[in-house]
Structures are given as C-alpha cells and as structure tokens.
C-alpha cells in the first residue's frame, strides 16, 4: 500500500518523548507505556508493527469471546503473541539481548501508533483500552517475579511478593485453602486495597493485606487503564495537528477501519430489498433482535420510537430504499389513516434516511450500542434478546428456532453469563449448521440454491445485526456466495 521507505522520525509522528531506558540491556517485558520511544521508523515499518499488534488485540478479544475456560483463553493469546508480537527475556547478552531490544522497540512503537489510530472516536478508544488492559493482564500472569515486580513499581503499587512457603509461614495452614496451594501472594498496606478487604478477598494481619497475584495485578491494570484513557483523550485533541501529514494519516485511517469496533459496512448480501421481501427475509435470516422487532410490529401494528429506529436503520443498511421504507411502515401501521401516518411517522422515516432535519446519514446500530443503550421498559421491544430477555423467554425463543437442545443450553448459559455477542455468534453458528444440513431443494432458474461448503471457516464474532444478516446469507463468509433468494427458498 505504501511505497515510501525513507526513515521517519518517531517524533514527527507524534511519538515524542525520552527513549525507554536501557533497551539494549534486557528491559522488563511488561510496560505501562508511560513514555513513547525515540528514534526513526519508516511509514512502512510503522504500519507493519501496528498491524501485528492489531492482530494480537483482535486475538485477545476473540479469545475471551470464544475461549472455553482460562487455559484455552491463555493458549489462544499465547499463540497470537508468538506469531505477531514475541517477547523474549534478553538475558544472557549478545544476540539474545539484541533480539529482545528489537522486540521491545516493536512493542512500544506499535502501541503508540495504535494509540493515535484508535483515538478518533469513543467506540475505538473504549475498544482499545479494553483490549490493551486485557493484554497487560495476560502478560502479567505469564511473567516471572522480576518482571512483575518491575511493573508494580512502575505503577507505584508497593507490593512485596511472597512465595507459597513464606506465605504459609506467615499466615498458617489456612492460607493454602484461601489462596490456592501454589499461588504466590503479595504483601500490601491494607489501606491501599480497601475494596479487596471489604469483599473479604484478602487476609489482613498487622495492617498488612495479603493479596493474590490476580488481585494485585488489578491495581496495576487500573492505573494503566486510567492513564491510557487520559492519553487517548489527549491524542484525540492532537489529531488535527496531523492534518497536513499525508504520509501518516492514511495509515491511521486504515488501522481504525480494521478494528472490531469500527463501524460495520454491510455487504449488500440481501440485494435490492423491497417492502414485500422484509417479512420473509426476517423469518429466514434476521438476527434475533430484529426478528423480534419485526414480529412484534406485525402482531401489534405498532412499535415505539426506540424499536422503530433500531429496526428502521437496520433495514436501511440491509438495502431497503426510502420509497420502499415508506411503503413498509405505512402497511405496518395499517390502523392509521394516511393523514395520521403522515403527521406521526412519515417525517421520522424520511429523517432516518437523511431527507429531513440536518440531513444526517444515520447508520445502523452496532451490537455494542444496542446492548449498552437504555433497556426496554413495559411496552418496549428494542434491545438485545441475549441481554434483555428473561432466561425462560430466551430459551423459548431458541427452541422456536428449532435449535438442538445442546445449542439452546450453550447459548442460554452464555447469555446468563453476560456474553451477549458470544451467544449471538453461537446462535448464528447453530443456524448455519442447521441450514447446511437441510436437503437441497430442486434446482430452479429463479431461486438458485446455496452450494454446500466443505470445512467452513469459523464464523467471526458478531458485532452488528447487519453483519449477522450478511453472514447468514453468505454461508458464514460475508461475501456474496448464496443469494438471498436461495436462503428464502430453503427457509423453514
């Protein structure tokens, strides 16, 4: 993509500050990124480093979404780190130290490039802080005592590590039962951890709280998270200063678009959607949230504002043009006269398409926005079924989809644990598996059949209702492969 190879001072990319001390002598592998690195780098190198780190951050998110238990999560993240962002100790000098120095430089440079790229919006900043904090937590748990101590000192957390033998000597035999047989603990002044003491998550003796490694890591994580959020806010205000730098800005824009939090761009897999096609497409391929809204609209002949906006913007992104949207909503409110519909609802439909008011081009809601928005009250039907439906109601809806009992249990358990998007992804996987097992219908000139795909690739995590629709219409690939008509032909 970029052909410029001339070295670029990091200071000119907004990466100014004193160099991280001692890179050549084996620095600690854990960093709070308090100071950017000095030096020079080409634009190509900045982009390559940042892309590797982005792969790791996406793997961190995916591991927490898909991992089956802590061990599986760790394996997934370790594999991504080994592939894209390795970090060796560098102890022993010579070639090992030089390799470690290069790895630390890549780690620091990639973090600060992504810090610039992900400061552009609230959603991107939130995603970046969450994944970087999770990465720090993972690295802390895998680090040795020296690297852990260095990080705690950098975070100004005065904690002294105690190996299990010394822990047991100080606290007695009950310590192993409280902390685990082989888990080290940290001695911290009890006033530094009032929340842990209040929740009885630490033993207190003589004014000293004995804190488990995972809990003391949380103190460093909190300091890192707060500092990173503040730094991203500063970056956001500084971005206009890069307005004339056409070498770096394309890199930052490209990186931001590749985030899982970047706005999903529908593929148009549903084709030219018409008012007549909405109901059958809803039954065949809508995600549960939109299918629920469509069903309630058809049943009640009414939908409150939040539900209309959630469904209407989804249909717009799916390919429903304004003229057909007016027909769809007019039919939905069949009990109203034309004059009542024009006065109460037509303006809002045109407004959502950017034809009224500020003429803004409103985009469809992401899963994150739906899940974190105001929950539905009595008479409301917007929101996410995996977040807002009662367990019995959710299970009934899953059984109505004719999913296998094992899938219903798995999805319901994920929803109950708060993993709404993981539950939705599992729902999509179950529906795709269900569809692939259906017998093929006789070939038709007007209704082409989806082709069975050997060893289908894993479905990416669902981040948008429109992504769910596109993936279901394309056999999980997200590109045009099985037209909407073919899916409708095989719909239950």
N, C-alpha and C positions, 0 to 999 in steps of 0.2 A: 504493500500500500504506500509506504513512504520510501523515497529514494535518496533522501538526504542522509549522508553518513558522517558529516563533519561533527566532531565532538561539540557538545553543547554544555556550557557551564550550568551546573545544577542551580546556582544562584539565580540565573536568568530565567529559570522555570518556576520561580517562587520557592525553591528548595534551599533557602539561605539559612545559615547558622554555623556555629562551630562544628567542626568534624567530630564524629564519635571517636572518643579517645581510644587509642591502643588497638586499632583494627588488626594490625599485623601480629599482635602477641596473644591471640586467642581470647577475644572478648566473650562475655557471657552470651548464651544463646537466647535468653529472654530479654525483651526490650519493651519499654513503655513508649518509645519513640518521642522522647521529650525534645530531642534536638535533631533536625534534619542533617544529612551528611553533606559535606563539601565535596568538591571535585567536578569533573566534567563527564558528560554522557551524551551520546548521540540520540537523536529523536527515535531512531530505530531501537536503540537499547532501552530507552525509557518505556517504549510501547511493549517490547518483548518482556521486560521484567514485570510490568504491570499486568499484562495478560496472564502470565504464570501465576501471579498472586491472586488474580481474579478467579482462575481455575480452582485454586485452593479454597477461597472463600465460598465459592459455589458448592464445592465438595463438602465443606463444613455444614452448610445449610442442608444439603441433600442427605448427609449422614444423620443429622438429627431428625430429619423427616422420615427417613426410610430405615434407619438402623434398628435392629432387633436387640435391644439391650446395650449396656455400656461397652461391652467388649466389641460388639460389631461396629458401634459408632467409632471407637478408637481405631479399629482396623481400617475403616474407610478413610478416616482423616490421615492416618499414617501413610496410607498408600498414595494419597494426593500430595502430601508433603514430600515424600521420597521422589515423586515424579517431577514436581514443579518447583519446590522450594526446600531442598535439602539443607540440613544444618548440622555440620559435624563439630566436634569439640575443638579441634585445632590444637589440642595438647600434644606436645612432643616436638613442636617446632618444624622447621623445614617446609616440605611440601604440604604437610597437613595444616600448618598454620596459614600458608598462602591460600589454600583451598577454603579454609574457614573464613579468612578475611574477605575473599570474593563472595562467599555465601552471605556474610553479614551485610556487605555492601548491597547486594541484590535485595536482601530482605528490607533494608532501610529505604532504598530508593523506590522499590515497588510500593511500599506502604505510603510514602509521601506523594507519589504520582496518583495513586488511587484516592488519597485524601483530597486532592484537587478535583479529580473527576467526579467524586461522589458528594461533593459539597453543593451541587447545583439545585437540589430540591429536598424537601423534608423527607420524602419517602426514601430517596437514595441515602441521605445521611443516616436515617434510622436503620436501614438495612446494613450499611457499612459498619456502624458502631456495634450492632448486634453480632455480626459475623466476626469482626476483629476481636471482640471480647471473648467469644466462644473459642476462637483460635488461641488466644492467650491462655485461657483456662486449660485447654488441651495440652499446650506446651508445658505449662507449669506442672501438671500432673505427671508428665513424662520426664521432667528434668531431674538432674541429680541435686544433691543437697547444696552444692556450691552455687549452681545457677539459680536455685530457688532463693537462697539467701541474698544473692545479688539483686534479684527482682524486688524482694521485700524491702531491702534497703533503699532501692531507687524509688519505691512507692512510699517511703517513710513509714513503713509498718514495722515497729520494733518487736520482732518475734524471734524467739530463740528455739531452734529445732531440738527436739528430744527424741533419741531413738527409743524403740519399744522397751529395751531393758531399763534405761534410766527412767522412762515414763512409769514403768511398773514399780520401780523402787520408790519413786516419789508418791505415787497415788495408790499403790497396793494392788492386790489381785483383781479388784473390781474394774480396774482401768481397761483390761483386755476385753471385758464384756461390754464396756461402754463405747470404746473406740474401735474395736476390732483387734485381732491378735497381733497383726504385723503392721498396723498403721502408725506412722510417726505422728507426734503431736507437737504443737508449738506453744511455748510459754509467752503469754501476752498480758500486759497490765489489764486488769479486768475492766477498768473504765474505758478502754478502747473498744470493747466488744459488748456494749450493753444489750444489744438485740439478741446476741447468742446466749448471754446469761439469762435474759428474760425468758427465752424459749427453752431453757434447760438443755442447750446444745454444747455446753462446756462445763467442766468440773472446775470449781474455784477453791483454791487453798491459799490462805495467807495473802490475799489480794492479787493473786496470780490466776489468770484463766488459762486452762489447758485446752487448746483449740485444735480440732482435727485439721489435717492438711487441706482438705477441700474447703473448709470454712475460712481458714486464714488466707487461702487464695482469693476468696470472695472479697476480702478487704483490698487486696491489690487490684482486683478487677474493677471494683467500684471507683477507685482512684483513676484507673486508666479510662474507664467509660466516661466519667465526668470530664476529664481533661480532653479526651478525643472529641466529645460533643462540642465543647467550647472551641476547640481548634477548628472544627469543621465550620462552625458559625463564622469564625474569622476568615476562613478560606472563602466562604460564600461572598463575604463583603469585598474580598480582594480580587475576585474573579474578573470584574470589569477592567482591572489593570492589565489583563492579558488580551484585551480586545484587539490589539493590533498584531499579536503574535500568531501568525498563521501557520507556524510550524508545530506548536504545541496544542492549540485548540482543537484541531481535528482528532488528535489522539484522545483528548479528554472527552470529547463528544462520543467518539466510538466506544470508549470504555463504559461510559454511563449507559449507553443503549444496550450493552451486553449484560447488565445486571438483571438478576431475577426480580428486582423491584422496579425495573424500568417498565414503562407503560407497554402493555401487550399490544402488538399490532395484529389485528385479525387478518387471516389469510384469504378471506372470501370463499371459504370452502363450501358455504351454503349457496353460492351463486347469487343470482338476482332474486332476492326473496320478495314474495308478494304477500298481500294480506291474506289470500286464500291458503297460502302454504304455512302460515305460522302455526296453526293448531296441529297439523300432522307432524311438522318438524319438531314441535315441542314434545309430543309423545315419543318421538323416535330418538331425539338427540340432545334435547336441552339438559343442562345440568340441574340437579335437584332444586336449587334455589329458584331458577327461572321457570322450571316446570310447575313448581308450587304456585308461583305468582300467576302464571297463565291459567292454571286450573281454578284458582280462586276467582280470577277475573271472569272466567266463563260461567262459574257457578253463581256468583253474587251479582254479576253485571255491574260491578263497581270495584274500584281499587283506590285506596287512599294515596295521597301525594307521594310519599316515600316509595311505595310499591310501584306506582306508575313511573316514577323517574328511574328506578332500578331496572324495571323491565323495558321501558322505552329506550333507554340508552343502549341496553344490550341488543335490542332488535335493530337499532340504527347501526351499531357496529357489525352486526351479523349480515347486513346488506339490505335492510328494508328502507326503501326510499321514502321521502317525505309524503308524496302523494299516497302511497300505499299505507303509510303510518296513519294518515288521516282517515282512510277507509277502515283500517283495523280498529282504531279507537272508537270511531263512530258506531261500528257494529257492536263493539263491546258494551257501549252504553246505550243499548237498544231502547231502554225505557225512557230516554230523554227525547224531547223534541229537537229538531235541528237548531232552533234558536237557543235552547238551553245548552246544547253541546257547544255551540259556537261561543257563547258567553263564558261558560265554566271551564272548558277543556281545550278548545282548539288553539288558543293562544299559547298554552303551555307546550303543546306538541310542536308547534312551529318554533317556539323559543328553544326547545332542546335540540333542534336542527340548525340553530344559528340564524333563524329568519326573523327574529323579533328581538327587542331589547338591545343589549350590547352586541348582538350577533356573534356571540362566542361559539366556538366549535366544541361543544361539550363532548367528553369522551366517556366510554362505558366504565362502570365501576370495576375496580380490581377486587380480588378476594380480600385483600388486606383492608380496603376501605369498607367493604360490606361487613366484615367481622368486627371492626372496631367502631363502626358508627353506632348511633343511638339504637338500642334494642327495640324490637317491635312491642307495642303495647296492645291492649284489647282492641280488636278490630283491625289491627295491622297485620300485614303478611310479608313485609320485606325482611331482609336479613339472610342469614345462613342457617339452613336446617341443622347442620352439624354443630352449630354454636347455640342456636336459639330454640330448637325443638326439644321438648321433654323426651327422655330416653324411650318411653313406651311409644310415643308418637313417631319418633325417628325409626324405631325398629319396624313399626307397622308400614311405614313408607318404604323401607328397604325390602320387606317381604313382598310388598305390592310390585316392586321391580323384578320379582321372581329371581332374586339372587340366592345363591346357595346359602344354607344355614351357617356354614363356616365363615363365609364372606360377611354375612349380616353381623355375626358376633364380633368379627375382627373390626369392622367399620364402626360399630356401636362402641366398642372398647376405646378405639382411637378418639372418637368424638367425646366420650366421657372424660378422657384424659386431657382434653383441650387441644388435641392435634387436629383442628378442623380441616386444614388444607390437605393433611396426610389422609384423613378419612375420605375427602372428596377425590383425591387421587386414587385411592383404593377402590372407590365406587366406580370410577372411570375404568380402571383395570378390569374390574369384575364384569362391567358391561361389554367391554371389548372382547373379553374371553367368551362371554355368553354369545356375542354376535358371531365370533369366529366358529363357534360350534354349531351354528344353525345350518340346516341343509340348504344348499343353493337352490334358488328358485329357477324355473325355466328361463332361458335367455330371452330377452325382449329388446327390440330395437329402440324402444323409448325409455326402458328402465335398465340401464347397464348394471351388471352385478359387480360388487366389490370382489377383487381377487384375493384368495387366501394368501397370507404372508407367512412363509416358513421362519421360525425362530424370530418373532417380532422383537424389536428393540424395546428396552424398558421405557415406560411412559414417563415423560418429565413431570416434576411436581406441578400441580395445577395452581396457577396464580391468578387466574381470571376466568369468569364464566364463559367468555368468548373463546378462550383457549380450550376449555373443556369441549365446547361445541366443535371447534375445528379439529381437535384430536379424535373425537368420536367419528366425525365424518370422514376422516382420512386414515382410519385404522391405526391411530396412535402415532402417526408420523408428522402431522402438522403441515403437510403439503398436499396439494391436490392429487388424490390417488383413488378415492372411491367417491363419486359424485353424490350429492345429497339425495338425488332421486333413487339411487341404488340403496341407500340406507333406509329411505322411506319405504321402499318396496319390501324390505325384509323386517320392517318394524313389527314388534309384537302387537 
